[in-house]
Amino acid sequence: MEGMIHAAVLGLVQGLSEFLPISSSAHLILVPTFLGWHDPFADSAAFDVMLHMGTLVALLIYFRTDLWRYLTAWLASIRERRIGDDPNRRIAWLLVISVVPAALLGSLFESTFDTAFREQIAWIAVFILVGAGLLWLAERWGSRTRGLEAMTRTDAAIIGVGQAIALFPGISRSGITIATGLFLGLERDAAARFSFLMSVPVIAGAGLWKARTIVGGGLAGAQVGELAVGILTSAIFGFIAVAFLLRYLRGHGTGIFIAYRIGLAAVVFAFLLSR
């Protein structure tokens, strides 16, 4: 029963923090640490990645129309060997370009990112502050005058590099990709929408890769239940977070999330000093 509770709480944390620009990877490490949990399965990097499959489900449901439109446009461009003036084909190929940096970095340094920082709580707090600073600068300097239709291949590649940097826990994938989009002059909701869409293949690839490791190692009956609860919870709260953030950014800045990140980093440092 305790394992199910841990899985449900971590699923909720994953669902909310994956899409809000506050870093899911940091929260999935910090919450068990703060609560004193010692669950080798629920606290593992592999379990964290599997929770991402729940947020992937949330994305597939929320963006089902957009994803189908871009997928069919992308396949048509390959079949006809042309992009032309079709904006759907353009955006589809921009999404493909954006995936490459994270896919390369993740495949090369997966084990490093899985293990190097999970016990380095102070570094996670530093990365949280770095992410807050990037969001603040992006809000200050970004023109916020361009929509998705104005994006270029260079824009997509640069945002893709941002997504790759988010492998450091605490940076926040959604946070740095939204910030990068703002630096490039995108409107807030356009930056967030592109950020969410470009995460679909990355989350799917990482989840399937980790699933191979978990299934290959064998799962106890209780662990199957924990995975199911965690994935379901992350899907529900992930959907809520996506819908909220896209609506919120149409009329508000990211200041509330910047403040939250600064406060969270302060809590982490206070926690370390009290040990």
TAVENZI-V120887 format. One record per backbone hydrogen bond with DSSP energy under -1.0 kcal/mol. CO is the residue of the C=O (numbers start at 1). NH is the residue of the N-H. Records with the same first field share a line. If there is no record, write none. Layout:
CO: NH, NH
This chain:
1: 5
2: 6
3: 7
4: 8
5: 9
6: 10
7: 11
8: 12
9: 13
10: 14
11: 15
12: 16
13: 17
14: 18
16: 20
20: 22
23: 27
24: 28
26: 30
27: 31
29: 33
30: 34
31: 35
32: 37
39: 43
41: 44
44: 48
45: 49
46: 50
47: 51
50: 53
51: 54, 55
52: 56
53: 57
54: 58
55: 59
56: 60
57: 61
58: 62
59: 63
63: 67
64: 68
65: 69
66: 70
67: 71
68: 72
69: 73
70: 74
71: 75
72: 76
73: 77
74: 78
75: 79
76: 80
77: 81, 82
83: 86
86: 90
87: 91
88: 92
89: 93
90: 94
91: 95
92: 96
93: 97
94: 98
95: 99
99: 103
100: 104
101: 105
102: 106
103: 107
104: 108
105: 109
109: 113
110: 114
111: 115
112: 116
119: 121
120: 124
121: 125
122: 126
123: 127
124: 128
125: 129
126: 130
127: 131
128: 132
129: 133
130: 134
131: 135
132: 136
133: 137
134: 138
135: 139
136: 140
137: 141
138: 142
146: 187
147: 150
148: 151
152: 156
153: 157
154: 158
155: 159
156: 160
157: 161
158: 162
159: 163
160: 164
161: 165
162: 166
164: 167
165: 168
168: 171
172: 176
173: 177
174: 178
175: 179
176: 180
177: 181
178: 182
179: 183
180: 184
181: 186
182: 185
185: 145, 146
187: 191
188: 192
189: 193
190: 194
191: 195
192: 196
193: 197
194: 198
197: 200
199: 203
200: 204
201: 205
202: 206
203: 207
204: 208
205: 209
206: 210
207: 211
208: 212
209: 213
210: 214
211: 215
212: 216
213: 217
220: 224
221: 225
222: 226
223: 227
224: 228
225: 229
226: 230
227: 231
228: 232
229: 233
230: 234
231: 235
232: 236
233: 237
234: 238
235: 239
236: 240
237: 241
238: 242
239: 243
240: 244
241: 245
242: 246
243: 247
244: 248
245: 249
248: 251, 252
254: 258
255: 259
256: 260
257: 261
258: 262
259: 263
260: 264
261: 265
262: 266
263: 267
264: 268
265: 269
266: 270
267: 271
268: 272
269: 273
270: 274
